[in-house]
Amino acid sequence: MSFAELPSGRRNPQSAIVAVIVGLLLGDGHLETQNGGRTHRLKVEHGAAQKAYLEWLAREFGDWLLSGW
Protein backbone atom coordinates (compact mmCIF):
# COMPACT_ATOMS: atom_id res chain seq x y z
CA MET A 1 0.00 0.00 0.00
CA SER A 2 1.34 3.42 -0.84
CA PHE A 3 0.93 6.52 1.25
CA ALA A 4 -1.54 7.92 -1.29
CA GLU A 5 -3.83 4.92 -0.73
CA LEU A 6 -4.28 5.56 2.99
CA PRO A 7 -7.67 6.92 4.09
CA SER A 8 -7.59 10.71 4.17
CA GLY A 9 -7.87 10.80 7.98
CA ARG A 10 -4.66 8.78 8.30
CA ARG A 11 -2.54 10.81 5.86
CA ASN A 12 0.27 12.71 7.46
CA PRO A 13 3.14 12.96 4.96
CA GLN A 14 5.74 13.93 7.50
CA SER A 15 5.04 11.13 9.97
CA ALA A 16 4.66 8.54 7.19
CA ILE A 17 8.04 9.40 5.67
CA VAL A 18 9.70 9.50 9.10
CA ALA A 19 8.26 6.06 9.88
CA VAL A 20 9.65 4.62 6.64
CA ILE A 21 13.07 6.20 7.26
CA VAL A 22 13.23 4.87 10.82
CA GLY A 23 12.25 1.43 9.57
CA LEU A 24 14.98 1.54 6.92
CA LEU A 25 17.60 2.61 9.46
CA LEU A 26 16.57 -0.19 11.80
CA GLY A 27 16.71 -2.80 9.06
CA ASP A 28 17.65 -2.39 5.44
CA GLY A 29 19.49 0.90 5.18
CA HIS A 30 22.22 2.99 6.67
CA LEU A 31 23.46 6.57 6.56
CA GLU A 32 26.67 7.42 4.77
CA THR A 33 28.64 10.63 4.95
CA GLN A 34 30.85 12.10 2.28
CA ASN A 35 32.98 15.19 1.78
CA GLY A 36 34.22 15.29 5.35
CA GLY A 37 30.72 15.15 6.80
CA ARG A 38 29.24 17.92 4.64
CA THR A 39 26.83 15.63 2.76
CA HIS A 40 24.85 12.60 3.84
CA ARG A 41 22.71 9.98 2.17
CA LEU A 42 20.46 7.10 3.07
CA LYS A 43 21.66 3.98 1.28
CA VAL A 44 19.55 0.86 0.75
CA GLU A 45 20.86 -2.19 -1.08
CA HIS A 46 19.02 -5.38 -1.97
CA GLY A 47 19.18 -8.26 -4.40
CA ALA A 48 16.95 -8.96 -7.37
CA ALA A 49 14.45 -10.84 -5.19
CA GLN A 50 13.44 -7.56 -3.50
CA LYS A 51 12.92 -5.60 -6.74
CA ALA A 52 9.23 -4.89 -6.04
CA TYR A 53 10.09 -3.53 -2.58
CA LEU A 54 12.80 -1.26 -3.99
CA GLU A 55 10.43 -0.01 -6.68
CA TRP A 56 7.90 0.83 -3.96
CA LEU A 57 10.60 2.73 -2.02
CA ALA A 58 11.61 4.59 -5.18
CA ARG A 59 7.99 5.68 -5.74
CA GLU A 60 7.56 6.78 -2.12
CA PHE A 61 10.83 8.75 -2.13
CA GLY A 62 10.67 9.83 -5.78
CA ASP A 63 10.87 13.55 -4.98
CA TRP A 64 13.97 12.97 -2.84
CA LEU A 65 15.98 10.76 -5.20
CA LEU A 66 18.98 12.56 -6.62
CA SER A 67 20.45 9.62 -8.50
CA GLY A 68 19.16 6.62 -10.34
CA TRP A 69 18.47 3.38 -8.60
N, C-alpha and C positions, 0 to 999 in steps of 0.2 A: 504494500500500500504506500502510495506517495503522500507527501504532506498535503498536496492539493486535494486528495480524496477524503481527508478527514472532515467530519461534520463541522460546519462553520463555528459552532460554539467551542470546539476543541482546537481551533487554529490559533497558534501563537508562534509566528515564524522564528522569533528569537529563541524561545525555549525549545522548540523542535530541533533547530540547528545545534544548539548547545548540547542537547541530549545525544544527538548523533555523534558529535565531536567527542564527547566524554566516552561514549561507547567505543569509538574507534581507538581512543588513547588507552582504554582499559583492555583492548583486545587486539585488533588488527593493525593499528597504525602507531606511528611514533612521530615526534617532532624532531626536525633537523634544523641546525643553524648553519649559516654560511656567512662569508664575508666578515669574519671576526665577531659574529653575533649581531650584525646589523639587519640580517634578513632571516626569516624563519619559514618553514613549510611543514605541512602535515603530509606524511608519506604513508601510503597504503599499498602493499604489494600482495598479490595473490596469483595462483595458477589458473590455468584455463578452466578448471572445474567451477570456479567462482565468477565466471564471466558475467552472468546475469546480475549478481550482487554488485559487481564493480560498475556495470552499466547503470544500475539504480543509483549508486552513489554519485556517479558522474551527472546524472539528471538532477539530483537533489542539490548538488554543489555547482551546477553549471555556471552560474554567475561568478563564482569564485575561482574557477579553474584558469590558470594562466598558461598552462602548457597542455599538450595533448596527453592522452592516456592510452 
